């Protein structure tokens, strides 16, 4: 599914899949409570004929892509991955399967200085490197390289100073140490930050790689007696955390540890800086 195809899906069906029901509607339009915040009066208008939305309480609107970007705080790739898992009835899958526009040309240990510099800037050291790879790839014949973190389906989360994306198949990642405890993170830099802080790393780690992978993650979480959640401190992270807590009420929310920061990596960088400054 691409952006143009996703925007043909009925937005009403998207809203229903996320648990949002209209407060009033007719043939032309439907009104919902604000999906992005708490409110008592419906100010979110869906134009059924044009399949666009407008939120009067905030003065913003747009198409399906605009809605999902604001709702989840996702990248375009993450939005398309989420939507492809939903099998919306209003989307008629094209018979022709498009050829991927990417190609992996090399998977190796991290040697490129620019990639090492990127990781150092995220507070990470050689201790994290064994969990990561240097990926050389092309997109539309453009040669690129990035830090790669592999998922369970053989796909890769890719990061460098100017690129954030994924190739092959989207999935969760798990680092196993045969523990009955599992620590859950949204992104791999958060997970690597946790590993950097551990004197002895002997826990299992699950990285969502995208909140759209939450249902996949739940299948693995049910195998653990202790679940520790390190979700981002934003709306998408809050929704994800609450969803997990509904399924696993005994899971422990650890976000208070870094409540002043967007995510665990940002907290880790700040704490590391404070420690280094204090040692001067």
Order of alpha helices (4+ residues) and beta strands (2+ residues): alpha-alpha-beta-beta-beta-beta-beta-alpha-alpha-beta-alpha-alpha-beta-beta-beta-beta-beta-beta-alpha-beta-alpha-beta-alpha-beta-alpha
